[in-house]
Amino acid sequence: MIYYFYSRTSTFLQNSARQIETFKNQEGFDSSKLFIERIQGNVPFMERPEAVKMFDTITNQSERCTVVVDSIDRLGRNLIDILHTIDLFTKNKINLKSIKEGFTTLLDNGDVNPMGQLVISCMGSISELNRNQIKQKSLEGIRVAQALGKYQGRKIGATQTDEKLLQRHQTIVKKLQKGISIRDISEITGASSATICKVKKVMINRKMLVA
């Protein structure tokens, strides 16, 4: 088993020393396998430079690996993104260990950890509840705006520019440039195949890729 350690702080002013000291007391700690990220927590995990570097390193080898985090919120502030990252790890046989929450996602034999699965299921239920509440508030806001004559919906013909599309999906751009398949990119990033195809088309038109 190879252990990787992932530390995240929101800004350069915040110090990751506390997380690193915690890691030093964990099994398998090796400073050469420590990835330190300084980025806002609302940035999706697979859009973070160090996270992508760590994931690529792990998936390019055959030995079983565990990613250790100080707490689950180091993966992100968005519960949906956290769940997607955990699912991505599990599909790639990567064990996740959260020190603060005290659980791992996989057992020593590689099977899914029932206790970890229970925690993830609870997180999923909370996430679903939050999504429904946000959706309900959004619909209520639209109805109020419509009643006041302030809501007209999306303007006809409004489209996302190619430049904005590429900026928004930089991770997809990098994966396509590496020659990774649309299916694999979808699995890694969580983006739909339609979105990836749209990005690919723009890149081909701009001669950033060969058709």
NUVEX-105400 format. One record per atom (N, C-alpha, C): residue number from 0; atom name; x negated, y negated, z. Coordinates in steps of 0.05 Angstrom, whole numbers. Each point is the difference from the previous one (the first is absolute). Layout:
REM residues N
NUM  CA  X  Y  Z
...
This chain:
REM residues 211
0  N  -17  24  0
0  CA  17  -24  0
0  C  -18  -25  0
1  N  6  -18  -19
1  CA  -14  -26  -1
1  C  19  -21  11
2  N  -11  -18  17
2  CA  16  -21  11
2  C  -7  -27  -12
3  N  21  -15  -7
3  CA  -4  -27  -10
3  C  15  -19  19
4  N  -11  -24  4
4  CA  12  -18  19
4  C  7  -26  -14
5  N  25  -9  4
5  CA  9  -24  -14
5  C  8  -21  21
6  N  -13  -23  -2
6  CA  5  -23  17
6  C  11  -23  -16
7  N  21  -13  10
7  CA  10  -24  -13
7  C  5  -23  19
8  N  -9  -23  -7
8  CA  7  -24  15
8  C  11  -20  -21
9  N  16  -19  9
9  CA  14  -17  -19
9  C  -18  -21  -12
10  N  -19  -11  15
10  CA  -18  -21  -10
10  C  -29  5  8
11  N  -17  -16  -11
11  CA  -29  2  7
11  C  -5  -10  28
12  N  19  -15  11
12  CA  -4  -11  27
12  C  6  22  21
13  N  15  20  -8
13  CA  6  22  19
13  C  -23  20  -1
14  N  -5  12  23
14  CA  -23  18  2
14  C  10  29  1
15  N  -13  16  -16
15  CA  7  29  -2
15  C  -15  16  20
16  N  -16  -13  17
16  CA  -18  14  19
16  C  15  19  19
17  N  24  -9  9
17  CA  15  17  19
17  C  8  26  -13
18  N  10  -2  -25
18  CA  8  24  -15
18  C  -24  19  -4
19  N  -22  -12  -7
19  CA  -24  16  -5
19  C  -10  14  25
20  N  1  -14  23
20  CA  -7  13  25
20  C  18  23  7
21  N  26  -3  -7
21  CA  19  22  4
21  C  -7  24  -17
22  N  -8  -6  -25
22  CA  -8  21  -19
22  C  -24  16  10
23  N  -18  -13  12
23  CA  -25  13  9
23  C  5  22  20
24  N  23  -1  13
24  CA  7  21  19
24  C  15  23  -12
25  N  5  -2  -27
25  CA  15  21  -14
25  C  -18  21  -13
26  N  11  23  -3
26  CA  -14  22  -13
26  C  -8  -7  -28
27  N  -25  6  -8
27  CA  -9  -3  -27
27  C  -7  -29  -9
28  N  -2  -18  20
28  CA  -6  -28  -8
28  C  -28  -2  -14
29  N  0  -14  -23
29  CA  -24  -4  -15
29  C  3  -28  -12
30  N  -18  -18  6
30  CA  3  -28  -9
30  C  -1  -2  -30
31  N  -11  20  -14
31  CA  -1  -1  -29
31  C  27  7  -12
32  N  18  10  16
32  CA  27  6  -9
32  C  21  -18  13
33  N  -9  -24  7
33  CA  17  -20  12
33  C  7  -21  -21
34  N  25  -5  -4
34  CA  9  -20  -19
34  C  14  -23  15
35  N  -11  -24  -3
35  CA  10  -23  15
35  C  13  -19  -20
36  N  25  -6  5
36  CA  16  -17  -18
36  C  8  -25  15
37  N  -3  -23  -13
37  CA  10  -25  11
37  C  20  -11  -20
38  N  26  6  6
38  CA  21  -7  -18
38  C  26  -1  16
39  N  19  -15  -10
39  CA  26  -2  14
39  C  15  27  -1
40  N  14  6  21
40  CA  13  26  3
40  C  23  4  -20
41  N  11  -22  -11
41  CA  22  4  -19
41  C  -8  7  -28
42  N  -27  2  -5
42  CA  -10  9  -26
42  C  2  30  0
43  N  14  12  -20
43  CA  2  29  -1
43  C  -27  14  2
44  N  0  23  13
44  CA  -25  15  6
44  C  -16  5  -26
45  N  13  9  -21
45  CA  -14  7  -24
45  C  -6  -24  -18
46  N  3  -24  11
46  CA  -8  -25  -14
46  C  -23  -13  15
47  N  -11  14  20
47  CA  -22  -11  16
47  C  -26  12  -10
48  N  -20  -16  -5
48  CA  -26  10  -12
48  C  -13  23  16
49  N  -2  -3  26
49  CA  -14  20  16
49  C  17  26  2
50  N  26  -4  1
50  CA  19  23  2
50  C  -2  17  -26
51  N  0  -14  -23
51  CA  -2  13  -26
51  C  -27  15  -2
52  N  -21  -14  9
52  CA  -27  12  -1
52  C  -1  26  17
53  N  12  -1  24
53  CA  0  23  18
53  C  17  22  -13
54  N  23  -6  -11
54  CA  18  20  -12
54  C  -14  14  -23
55  N  -13  -17  -17
55  CA  -15  12  -23
55  C  -22  18  9
56  N  -14  -8  21
56  CA  -22  16  10
56  C  10  27  10
57  N  22  0  15
57  CA  11  24  11
57  C  11  19  -22
58  N  14  -11  -19
58  CA  13  16  -21
58  C  -20  10  -21
59  N  -25  -9  1
59  CA  -20  9  -18
59  C  -16  23  11
60  N  8  11  23
60  CA  -14  22  12
60  C  20  22  8
61  N  -10  24  4
61  CA  17  23  5
61  C  4  6  30
62  N  -18  -10  17
62  CA  2  7  29
62  C  23  -15  13
63  N  13  13  19
63  CA  22  -12  15
63  C  -9  -24  16
64  N  18  -21  0
64  CA  -8  -25  13
64  C  22  -11  18
65  N  -9  -15  20
65  CA  19  -13  18
65  C  -7  -30  0
66  N  21  -17  -3
66  CA  -4  -29  2
66  C  10  -8  27
67  N  -17  -13  15
67  CA  6  -8  28
67  C  5  -31  0
68  N  22  -8  12
68  CA  7  -28  4
68  C  4  -5  29
69  N  -5  -25  9
69  CA  4  -7  27
69  C  30  1  7
70  N  17  -9  -17
70  CA  29  1  3
70  C  13  0  -27
71  N  24  9  -1
71  CA  14  4  -26
71  C  4  -26  -15
72  N  1  -23  15
72  CA  5  -25  -13
72  C  -24  -10  -16
73  N  -23  14  3
73  CA  -23  -7  -16
73  C  4  7  -30
74  N  19  18  -4
74  CA  7  7  -28
74  C  17  -21  -13
75  N  15  -16  16
75  CA  17  -21  -10
75  C  21  -9  19
76  N  12  -23  -6
76  CA  22  -10  17
76  C  27  8  -11
77  N  0  8  -26
77  CA  24  9  -13
77  C  4  30  5
78  N  21  7  14
78  CA  4  28  6
78  C  3  18  -24
79  N  12  -11  -21
79  CA  4  16  -25
79  C  -28  6  -12
80  N  -18  -20  0
80  CA  -26  5  -11
80  C  -16  19  17
81  N  3  -1  26
81  CA  -13  19  18
81  C  8  28  -6
82  N  26  4  -3
82  CA  11  27  -6
82  C  -10  10  -27
83  N  -1  -19  -19
83  CA  -10  8  -26
83  C  -29  9  1
84  N  -16  -15  16
84  CA  -29  7  3
84  C  -3  27  14
85  N  16  6  20
85  CA  -1  25  14
85  C  8  23  -19
86  N  20  -5  -16
86  CA  9  20  -20
86  C  -22  5  -21
87  N  -13  -21  -8
87  CA  -22  2  -20
87  C  -23  17  12
88  N  -7  -6  25
88  CA  -21  16  13
88  C  8  29  1
89  N  24  6  9
89  CA  9  27  3
89  C  -1  15  -26
90  N  9  -13  -22
90  CA  0  13  -26
90  C  -28  7  -10
91  N  -20  -16  10
91  CA  -27  5  -7
91  C  -16  15  21
92  N  16  13  19
92  CA  -12  16  21
92  C  -19  -16  18
93  N  6  -25  4
93  CA  -16  -17  17
93  C  14  -3  27
94  N  -13  8  21
94  CA  12  -3  27
94  C  -3  -29  10
95  N  20  -10  13
95  CA  -1  -26  12
95  C  2  2  30
96  N  -19  -12  14
96  CA  0  0  29
96  C  3  -28  10
97  N  21  -5  16
97  CA  4  -27  13
97  C  -6  3  29
98  N  -21  -15  9
98  CA  -9  3  28
98  C  21  -11  19
99  N  10  -23  -5
99  CA  19  -13  19
99  C  26  16  2
100  N  11  9  -22
100  CA  25  15  0
100  C  -4  29  8
101  N  -25  9  -2
101  CA  -7  27  9
101  C  11  23  -17
102  N  -1  -3  -26
102  CA  10  23  -17
102  C  -17  2  -25
103  N  1  24  -11
103  CA  -12  5  -26
103  C  21  10  -19
104  N  -3  -4  -26
104  CA  20  9  -19
104  C  -3  29  -9
105  N  -24  11  2
105  CA  -5  27  -8
105  C  -13  16  23
106  N  6  26  0
106  CA  -13  18  20
106  C  -27  9  -10
107  N  -15  13  16
107  CA  -27  9  -7
107  C  0  19  -24
108  N  22  14  -4
108  CA  1  19  -23
108  C  11  -14  -26
109  N  5  -26  2
109  CA  9  -15  -23
109  C  30  -3  -3
110  N  15  14  17
110  CA  29  -2  0
110  C  9  -27  12
111  N  24  -8  -7
111  CA  11  -25  11
111  C  5  4  30
112  N  -8  -20  15
112  CA  3  1  30
112  C  29  -7  7
113  N  15  19  12
113  CA  28  -6  7
113  C  3  -25  17
114  N  -18  -4  20
114  CA  2  -23  17
114  C  -4  -26  -16
115  N  -20  1  -18
115  CA  -5  -24  -17
115  C  24  -4  -18
116  N  11  21  -10
116  CA  23  -2  -18
116  C  24  -12  14
117  N  3  6  26
117  CA  22  -11  16
117  C  -3  -30  3
118  N  -25  -9  5
118  CA  -6  -28  3
118  C  6  -15  -27
119  N  -9  13  -22
119  CA  4  -12  -26
119  C  30  -1  -7
120  N  15  20  7
120  CA  29  1  -5
120  C  14  -23  15
121  N  -9  -4  25
121  CA  12  -22  16
121  C  -7  -27  -13
122  N  -25  -3  -10
122  CA  -7  -24  -13
122  C  16  -4  -26
123  N  5  22  -14
123  CA  16  -2  -24
123  C  29  -8  5
124  N  11  10  22
124  CA  27  -8  8
124  C  2  -29  6
125  N  -20  -10  15
125  CA  -1  -29  7
125  C  -3  -16  -25
126  N  -17  9  -19
126  CA  -4  -14  -25
126  C  26  -2  -16
127  N  14  22  -1
127  CA  26  0  -15
127  C  20  -19  13
128  N  0  -1  26
128  CA  18  -18  14
128  C  -7  -29  -6
129  N  -27  -6  0
129  CA  -9  -27  -6
129  C  7  -8  -28
130  N  -3  19  -19
130  CA  6  -6  -28
130  C  30  -7  -3
131  N  17  16  13
131  CA  29  -5  -2
131  C  7  -27  12
132  N  -13  -7  22
132  CA  6  -25  13
132  C  -8  -24  -17
133  N  -24  3  -12
133  CA  -10  -21  -18
133  C  19  -3  -25
134  N  8  23  -11
134  CA  17  0  -23
134  C  27  -13  7
135  N  11  6  23
135  CA  26  -11  9
135  C  -2  -30  3
136  N  -22  -9  13
136  CA  -4  -29  5
136  C  -3  -15  -27
137  N  -14  13  -19
137  CA  -4  -12  -26
137  C  26  -3  -15
138  N  17  21  1
138  CA  26  -2  -13
138  C  18  -21  13
139  N  -1  -2  26
139  CA  16  -20  14
139  C  -10  -28  -8
140  N  -26  -3  -2
140  CA  -11  -26  -8
140  C  8  -8  -28
141  N  0  20  -18
141  CA  9  -5  -28
141  C  29  -8  -1
142  N  17  14  16
142  CA  29  -7  0
142  C  4  -28  10
143  N  -14  -8  21
143  CA  2  -27  11
143  C  -9  -21  -21
144  N  -22  6  -13
144  CA  -11  -18  -21
144  C  19  -2  -23
145  N  13  22  -8
145  CA  19  0  -22
145  C  24  -17  7
146  N  9  3  25
146  CA  23  -16  9
146  C  -6  -30  0
147  N  -25  -7  4
147  CA  -8  -28  0
147  C  -8  -9  -27
148  N  0  18  -19
148  CA  -8  -7  -28
148  C  -30  -4  -4
149  N  -15  13  18
149  CA  -29  -4  -1
149  C  -15  24  -12
150  N  14  22  -5
150  CA  -13  24  -10
150  C  10  6  -28
151  N  -19  1  -18
151  CA  7  6  -28
151  C  -13  25  -11
152  N  -16  14  18
152  CA  -14  24  -9
152  C  -24  -7  -17
153  N  -12  20  -10
153  CA  -24  -3  -16
153  C  6  -14  -27
154  N  -16  -19  -8
154  CA  4  -14  -25
154  C  -3  19  -23
155  N  17  -3  -20
155  CA  -1  17  -24
155  C  -26  -5  -14
156  N  -14  21  -6
156  CA  -25  -2  -15
156  C  -24  -3  18
157  N  4  -1  27
157  CA  -22  -3  18
157  C  -17  25  1
158  N  -25  -2  -7
158  CA  -17  24  0
158  C  -26  -6  14
159  N  -13  22  8
159  CA  -26  -3  13
159  C  -22  -2  -21
160  N  -17  -20  2
160  CA  -21  -4  -20
160  C  -20  23  2
161  N  -14  5  -22
161  CA  -20  21  -1
161  C  -22  -5  21
162  N  -8  -25  3
162  CA  -21  -7  19
162  C  8  7  28
163  N  24  -8  7
163  CA  10  6  27
163  C  3  30  5
164  N  8  14  -21
164  CA  3  29  2
164  C  -26  14  7
165  N  -21  -9  -14
165  CA  -27  12  5
165  C  -11  -8  27
166  N  5  -25  8
166  CA  -9  -9  27
166  C  14  15  22
167  N  26  5  -4
167  CA  16  13  21
167  C  -8  30  2
168  N  -9  12  -21
168  CA  -5  29  0
168  C  -30  5  -6
169  N  -18  -13  14
169  CA  -28  3  -4
169  C  -10  28  5
170  N  12  13  20
170  CA  -8  28  6
170  C  6  18  -24
171  N  23  -4  -12
171  CA  8  16  -24
171  C  -20  -5  -23
172  N  -7  -26  -4
172  CA  -18  -7  -21
172  C  -27  14  4
173  N  -10  0  24
173  CA  -26  13  6
173  C  1  31  -5
174  N  23  12  8
174  CA  3  29  -3
174  C  2  7  -30
175  N  14  -16  -16
175  CA  2  5  -28
175  C  -27  -3  -14
176  N  -15  -20  9
176  CA  -27  -4  -11
176  C  -19  24  6
177  N  6  14  22
177  CA  -16  24  7
177  C  9  24  -15
178  N  22  -2  -15
178  CA  10  22  -16
178  C  18  19  15
179  N  10  -9  23
179  CA  18  17  16
179  C  28  1  -13
180  N  13  23  1
180  CA  25  4  -14
180  C  22  -16  14
181  N  21  -6  -15
181  CA  23  -15  10
181  C  13  15  24
182  N  2  26  -3
182  CA  12  16  22
182  C  -17  -2  26
183  N  -26  2  -3
183  CA  -18  -2  24
183  C  1  -28  12
184  N  1  -20  -18
184  CA  1  -28  10
184  C  26  -4  16
185  N  21  11  -11
185  CA  26  -3  14
185  C  -1  13  27
186  N  -13  23  2
186  CA  -2  14  26
186  C  -18  -15  19
187  N  -21  -13  -10
187  CA  -19  -14  17
187  C  12  -26  10
188  N  12  -16  -18
188  CA  9  -27  6
188  C  29  -1  9
189  N  16  20  -8
189  CA  29  -2  6
189  C  16  -15  -20
190  N  -14  -11  -21
190  CA  14  -15  -21
190  C  14  19  -19
191  N  21  -9  -12
191  CA  15  16  -19
191  C  -15  4  -26
192  N  6  21  -14
192  CA  -13  5  -26
192  C  6  -23  -20
193  N  24  -11  2
193  CA  8  -22  -18
193  C  -17  -24  5
194  N  -6  -7  25
194  CA  -17  -23  6
194  C  -28  5  -10
195  N  -11  24  4
195  CA  -27  6  -9
195  C  -2  -1  -30
196  N  20  10  -14
196  CA  1  -1  -29
196  C  1  -29  -10
197  N  15  -17  14
197  CA  2  -28  -7
197  C  -28  -14  3
198  N  -14  6  22
198  CA  -26  -11  4
198  C  -20  11  -21
199  N  2  25  -7
199  CA  -17  12  -20
199  C  4  -13  -27
200  N  25  -5  -7
200  CA  7  -12  -26
200  C  -13  -28  -2
201  N  2  -16  22
201  CA  -11  -26  0
201  C  -31  1  -3
202  N  -12  19  14
202  CA  -29  3  -1
202  C  -9  8  -28
203  N  15  17  -13
203  CA  -7  8  -28
203  C  3  -24  -19
204  N  21  -16  4
204  CA  4  -23  -17
204  C  -22  -21  4
205  N  -11  0  24
205  CA  -22  -19  6
205  C  -27  12  -4
206  N  0  24  -12
206  CA  -25  15  -6
206  C  -17  6  25
207  N  15  4  23
207  CA  -13  8  25
207  C  -2  30  1
208  N  16  13  -17
208  CA  0  29  -2
208  C  2  8  -29
209  N  -9  24  -7
209  CA  3  11  -27
209  C  24  17  0
210  N  18  -4  -19
210  CA  24  16  -2
210  C  -5  29  -4
